[in-house]
């Protein structure tokens, strides 16, 4: 296989791809990097307001979760070095995802929805436990909670679904290929059919 490694500096801990570029986040510094996905061998680096634990790309921006600032900061893909907009949150974000017409931040024991037009938190949904991961797709926001279950939040209403899926030792979720995927410490990957809930 053909492999290409590009040094981005620091200690990148999260990566997202979209809008023709690859974006990294560094939870140990406030320096981020972006490189063109097909042609770039030299990343562009820029500073954010603080260390970032996650990054998501979509809806015209790159979105960074900054726990020390209790905020999500966005950057314009056309000019990532330009000052970004910070959206203040109620809690400390640990994950961010984009989809279903909004930006979603996992903030301790809730999921906060960020309106794309106002760039403000428009809604928050309590998840009843500690969330470790979230993903958006299939009309919903999916959250791994308390390392024991995956819950669903309706993306349109922001309502928490009454039904949850038990997945022992779950710590990560993703959506795609018509399903929700949950990874756990001891049981591999679990496929959840969203139409069956």
CORQUI-V479714 format. One record per pair of residues at least 4 apart in sequence whose C-alpha atoms are under 6 Angstrom apart, sorted by sequence separation. I is the first residue (numbers start at 1). J is the second residue. If there is no record, write none. Layout:
BEGIN
i = <I & I>
j = <J & J>
END
This chain:
BEGIN
i = <17 & 36 & 57 & 76 & 107 & 115 & 136 & 145 & 154 & 175 & 184 & 17 & 35 & 57 & 66 & 75 & 98 & 106 & 115 & 136 & 144 & 153 & 154 & 175 & 183 & 16 & 56 & 66 & 97 & 105 & 114 & 135 & 144 & 153 & 174 & 175 & 183 & 16 & 25 & 56 & 65 & 97 & 105 & 114 & 115 & 135 & 143 & 153 & 174 & 182 & 15 & 24 & 35 & 55 & 64 & 96 & 104 & 113 & 114 & 134 & 143 & 153 & 173 & 182 & 15 & 24 & 34 & 55 & 64 & 75 & 96 & 104 & 113 & 134 & 142 & 152 & 173 & 181 & 14 & 23 & 34 & 54 & 63 & 74 & 95 & 103 & 113 & 133 & 142 & 172 & 181 & 14 & 23 & 33 & 54 & 63 & 74 & 95 & 103 & 112 & 133 & 141 & 172 & 180 & 13 & 22 & 33 & 53 & 62 & 73 & 94 & 102 & 112 & 132 & 141 & 180 & 12 & 13 & 22 & 32 & 52 & 62 & 73 & 93 & 102 & 111 & 131 & 140 & 151 & 170 & 171 & 179 & 12 & 21 & 32 & 52 & 61 & 72 & 93 & 102 & 111 & 131 & 140 & 150 & 170 & 179 & 11 & 21 & 22 & 31 & 51 & 61 & 72 & 92 & 110 & 130 & 140 & 150 & 169 & 21 & 31 & 61 & 71 & 91 & 110 & 129 & 130 & 139 & 149 & 169 & 20 & 30 & 71 & 110 & 129 & 149 & 30 & 71 & 109 & 148 & 149 & 70 & 148 & 30 & 109 & 148 & 30 & 70 & 109 & 148 & 29 & 70 & 108 & 147 & 148 & 28 & 147 & 27 & 147 & 27 & 67 & 26 & 27 & 67 & 25 & 144 & 65 & 25 & 87 & 46 & 99 & 135 & 137 & 18 & 132 & 133 & 134 & 135 & 14 & 16 & 58 & 54 & 56>
j = <21 & 40 & 61 & 80 & 111 & 119 & 140 & 149 & 158 & 179 & 188 & 22 & 40 & 62 & 71 & 80 & 103 & 111 & 120 & 141 & 149 & 158 & 159 & 180 & 188 & 22 & 62 & 72 & 103 & 111 & 120 & 141 & 150 & 159 & 180 & 181 & 189 & 23 & 32 & 63 & 72 & 104 & 112 & 121 & 122 & 142 & 150 & 160 & 181 & 189 & 23 & 32 & 43 & 63 & 72 & 104 & 112 & 121 & 122 & 142 & 151 & 161 & 181 & 190 & 24 & 33 & 43 & 64 & 73 & 84 & 105 & 113 & 122 & 143 & 151 & 161 & 182 & 190 & 24 & 33 & 44 & 64 & 73 & 84 & 105 & 113 & 123 & 143 & 152 & 182 & 191 & 25 & 34 & 44 & 65 & 74 & 85 & 106 & 114 & 123 & 144 & 152 & 183 & 191 & 25 & 34 & 45 & 65 & 74 & 85 & 106 & 114 & 124 & 144 & 153 & 192 & 25 & 26 & 35 & 45 & 65 & 75 & 86 & 106 & 115 & 124 & 144 & 153 & 164 & 183 & 184 & 192 & 26 & 35 & 46 & 66 & 75 & 86 & 107 & 116 & 125 & 145 & 154 & 164 & 184 & 193 & 26 & 36 & 37 & 46 & 66 & 76 & 87 & 107 & 125 & 145 & 155 & 165 & 184 & 37 & 47 & 77 & 87 & 107 & 126 & 145 & 146 & 155 & 165 & 185 & 37 & 47 & 88 & 127 & 146 & 166 & 48 & 89 & 127 & 166 & 167 & 89 & 167 & 50 & 129 & 168 & 51 & 91 & 130 & 169 & 51 & 92 & 130 & 169 & 170 & 51 & 170 & 51 & 171 & 52 & 92 & 52 & 53 & 93 & 52 & 171 & 93 & 54 & 120 & 81 & 136 & 173 & 175 & 57 & 171 & 172 & 173 & 174 & 54 & 56 & 98 & 95 & 97>
END
